[in-house]
Amino acid sequence: MSSPIFAWLASALVLAGALVSLLGAVGVLRLPDSYSRMHAASKTGVLGAVLVLLGVAVASNAEVALEVLLGVLVLLATAPLAAHVLSRSAYHEGIRPHLGRLGDALRREKPPR
């Protein structure tokens, strides 16, 4: 890190990541059902972690920054898949979502004859 601008940018990224993660924690506490909570936790958790890791990448040398970027790619690839698998298995175990106007798209109803 050769410039004070990089120090400020790294600090801003880490702070933004912490605030996004805090917002996700509030969402987990406030949302009505497990599917909404899982959505808040997975989306804001990933975004917060990515921002913090990018702050680390900006504050470090090129070798560490490359490893951090690889970690970001792995996180972006695996977190949505994990949330999807968890929500599908919860649905198949009988935990039903809080339904809105659109209804339940996963419910298999018999086709009309």
Secondary structure, DSSP 4 states (H G I P E B T S, - for coil): --SHHHHHHHHHHHHHHHHHHHHHHHHHHHSSSHHHHHHHHHHHHHHHHHHHHHHHHHHS-HHHHHHHHHHHHHHHHHHHHHHHHHHHHHHHTT------TT--SS--PPPP-
